[in-house]
Amino acid sequence: MYLKKTLWAVAILGLLICGFVAFQIYNAIFSPNTQFNNEQAFVFIPSDASFSEVKKIVEPLLKDVGTFEAVAERKGYVTNIRAGKFPIKKGMNNNDIINSLRSKNTPVRVSFNNQESLQSLAGRISEQIEADSLSLLNAVNDDEFLKQSGFNKDTKLGMYLPNTYEFFWNTNATDFRERMYEEYQKYWTKERLLKAEKLNLTPNKVIALAAIVQKETVKADERPRVAGVYLNRIKKGILLQADPTVIYAIKKETGNYDTIIKRVLYKDLEMDSPYNTYKYSGIPPGPITMPDISSIEAVLNPEKHDYLFFVADVSNFGYHMFAKTLAQHNRNKVQYTRWLDSQKVVR
């Protein structure tokens, strides 16, 4: 009788222990384990991250990192870590968190604007994806890639069309470059290629001219008219005489693209550079900045007119005064020169 009671007691105790263990396991897996107030948080897991690195990244978001680790081991996550940007929602349990870290890599929106050099582009992109600026710079400057894709040291800047794109955060430098080349190819449809051909321009020349238009006016609605001016000058064999190309030539020679030049001086016009459109005819060998799509479209769809000159309109800042003759242009130019002098703009 005593033995039977003992056996029953042991059995009951065993059941209680099993129940407790089962409860602990259930609790570790299915109880909420977040400690942030927002509805959702994101974690960025680097490529080749170890599980110890993952723990450090997620620990500030968790109530109990120990139970997270136990579930991660149980589900095999510790040996199958994925890189990327992953959401963790408020109130998630460890099971849901691990599932999210396994399969919910979320794209990031990557934006860049009118960069004047690939160095500045690399720096801008490295702030938004995992790839560092050096690896990005090496990728975009790769000689073999440039040769295969039809670019060179002068035209390579024009492959990157300013916009907002979706990438996975863990995108590497080569994949970024390849995606940008795909976007470039998508842009150059048969229709656009035909428009460029009718202008006797290659896509590289269109973009180089669009970059000048971009620098000349911040007003998108004025860009087709400005493009028309330059195309008229090209048809007539007149030098483009675009101040932004001279400014770029100065920056390129000094290597300082952050230089601010508000006024081009007569001595600057004598600078011997293929980008100086006061000395060299036609379109420069490459773009002086990354033009917006609106500037490229302005070149491909220019306003048809007889204007050959333009100068900033100080009575309507941002826009310009256009002229068909040099005499008219010189009259228009007086108001701008007087304004520069009144503002004491000397450089």
N, C-alpha and C positions, 0 to 999 in steps of 0.2 A: 504494500500500500504506500509506504513512504517512497519507494523507488518510482512508483507511478506518478506521485505528486511531483517528485523532482523532475521527472521527464517532461511533465506538463509545464512546469515552471520554466524549464530550459527552452521548450518549444515556444512558449509565449514570449519569453525574453528575446529569442531569436527573431520571432516575427516583429517584435517592437523595434529591434535593431535594424532589421531589413527595411521596415517601414520608414524609420528615421533616415536611413541612407537613401532610400528611394525619394523621400521628401527633399533631402538635401540636393540630390541630383536634379530632381524636377525644378527645384527652386533656382539652382545654378543655371539651368538651361532656359527656363521659361519666365522667370520673374524679371520685371523691368530693372535695367542696370545702367540707366543714364542719370547724369546729374547736372544738366544744363537747362536753362529756362526757355531758350528759343525753340521753335517747332522743329528745327532741323539744323544740324551742324555738318560740316564737311571735313574730311581728313585727307591729306595728300600723302600717299605711300610711294616713296621713291623706288626706282628700279633697283633690283638686287638687295632690297631691304631685308634684314634679318628679323626674326620674330621679336627679338628684344627691342629692336628699333620701332617696330609696330606698336609694341606695348607702351613705349614712351610717348608715341604720338597720340594714342587713344586714351591713355590714362587720365588726362584732365577731364575727359568727358564721361568717365565711368564712376559708378559708386564703388564697385569692387573689381579691381583688376585681376584678383586671384581667381574668381569664378570665370571671368572672361578667358583667362589662360587655360583653365581646366577644360572648358568647352572647346576652345580652339584646338587643343591637343586631341580631344575626343573626335572632333570632326575632321582631323587631318589638315587643318589650315596652317599649322606651324611649318609644314614642309611644302606648302602650295600657296605661297603669298603672291598676290597680284599687285602690280603697280598701277597708280592712277589716283583719281579724285573720287571719293566715295561718300555717300550720304549716310548719316546716322540720325534717325528720327527720335524725337523725345519719347521716352517710354519704351523704347525697344528693349527686348531681352537679348541675352548673349547669343542665342541661336539666330535671331534676326540680324544681329550685328555682324556675325560671321558670314551669314549668307549675303549681306550687302557688300562686305569687303571682298567677297569672292566674285560677285557677278554684276554689281551696279556701278561700274566705271562710268562716270558722268562727264560729258564733254564740257570744255571751257570755251568761252567766247574770246577769240584772239583778235585784237584790232591793231592796226598801224596806219599812220597817215603819211604825209609827204616827206619821207626821210630823204636826206640829200646824200647819204652814203650807206654802204652796206654795213659799216661799223655801227652806225646808229640804229639800223634795222635790227642787227643781231642783239644789241643791247635792249631794244624795245621788246623783242620777242622773248628773250631770256627771262623777262620779268613776268611772263604769262604762261610759259610751259616749263617743263623740267630741264630741257636742253640748255646748257650754259652758253654764254655769248661767244666764247672761243670756238666751241664745236660748231656753232651755227655759222660763224664767220668762215671757218675752214670749209664747211659744206657749200656755202653759196659762192665761194671763190674757187672751187675745185676745177682745175683746168680741163679735165676730161669731161666733166659734166657740161661745162660751158661750150666746149667744142661740139659735143653731141647734140646740144639743144639749140645751137645756132647763135650763141651770144659770145661776146668778148669782153675785155676789161673795160671798154667804154660803154657798151650797151647793156651789161648785166643788171644794172640797177632797174632797167625798164621791165624786167620779168615780174616784178612784184607789184601787184595792183592793190592800192590802198583800199581796205574794206574791213569788214568784220567777218571772221570765219570761225567755224566750230572745229576744235581739235580735242583729242584726248590729252589731258595734262602731261602724261608720260610720253608724248611724241618726241622722238629723237630728232637730231638736226637734219639728217638725211631725209627722213620722212617729211619733215616740214618743207624742205626744199622741193621734193618731188610733188607734194601737194600744190605748192605755189606754181610749179610749172604746169600742172594739170589745169589749174584755174586760168592761167595765161592762155593755154591752148583752147579752153572752152570759150574764152572771150573772143578769140579770133575766129569767128564763124566765117563761112563762105561769103556771106553778105558783107561783112566788115572788110574782109580781104579784097573783095571786088571794089569797094569804095576807096580803099587805099591805093589800089592799082590805078583807078581812074584819076587819082591825084598824082600819079607817078611817084608814089612813096611806098616804101616797105613798112611793115609793122614797126620795126625799130625806129625808122625815121618819123613815123606818125607819133610815136611815144616821145621821141626827143623834141619834136615841135610842140606836142601837148604840154611837156614840162615847162617850156617857155611861156605858153599861154597860162598855165597854172600860176607861175610866178608873177605874171603881169597883172592879173586881176583876181580878186577874191570873190567876185560876183559871178556865179555860175551862169546867170542869164546873159552876161556880157561876153562870155568866152567864145561863142560862135562868131561874134563880130571881130574880136581880136584875132582869132584864128584866120578869118577871112583876110585881114590886113596882111598877115605874114605870108599867106598863100598867094596873094596878089603880088607881093614883093618878089617872091620866088619866081613867079611866072615872068615878071619883067626883068629878072636878073639883078634886082636891087639888093644890096646888103640888108640883112635883117635888122641890124643895129638895135639889138635888144639889150637893155641895161642889165637884166638878170643874168645874161650869159657872161658879162664882164665880171659881175660880182662873184659868180661861180668860179670863174677862172682864177680870181684872186684867192678864193678859199682853197681851191684845188692846189694851187702853187704853195700856199703856206701850210696846207694840211689841217687848217683850223676851220672847220665847218660851222663853228658856233659864232664866228665873227659877224657882227652886225654892221652893215654898210647901208646907210640911208640915202647917200648921195654919191653918184658916180662922177668922178672928176675927169677933166680932159686928159690928164696924164694917164689915167687908167685905160683910156681908149687905145693907147699905144702898146698895151701889153701884148706880147707875142705868144698867143695861145690859140689852138684850134677852136676853143670855146668863145673866143672874142669875135662876136659877129659884126664888129665894126671894122675888123681887118680881114676876116675870112668869110667868103661867100657861102651861101647855102645853110643847111641845118647842121648844127654841131655834131661831132661824132657819137655823142650819147646824151642821155637825159641829164639835166642839171638838178632834177629832183624826181621823186615818184609822182607822176601826175594822177589826179583823181580820174575816175571813169568819166566824169562830166567834161574834163578837159580833153580827154581822148576822143570822146564823142563830138566835141566841138570841132576838132580837126577833121574828123570823118564827115561831119555834117556842117560845114562852115556857112556863115551868112554870106550871101552873094551881094557884093557892093563894089564900089570903086575906091574905097578908102585905102590910103597908103601910109598914113601916119596916125598916131594917137599920143595923147599926153594926159596925165592925171587931171581930173576936174576938181579943183579945190572948192567949188560951190556945191559939189555933190560927191563927197568923199567915198571912195571905193569904186567910182565909175570914171570914165575917161571922155575926153573930147576928141573926136575923130576928124580927119581932114583928108581931102583928095589931092591937095597941092602943098608943096613945101612952104609957099608964102602963107597959106592959111594956117599951116601947122606952126610956123614961127610965131604967128599972132597968138595962137592958142597957148603956146609954150611960155609966153611972157607971164601969164597969170600964175603959172606953176613955179617959175623961177622966183618971182617976187614973193610968193608964199614961203618957199624954202628959205629965202633970205630973211624974211620977217620972223621965221621960227629959229633962225640962227643954226640951221642945219648945214654943217660944213663937211660932214662925212657920212 
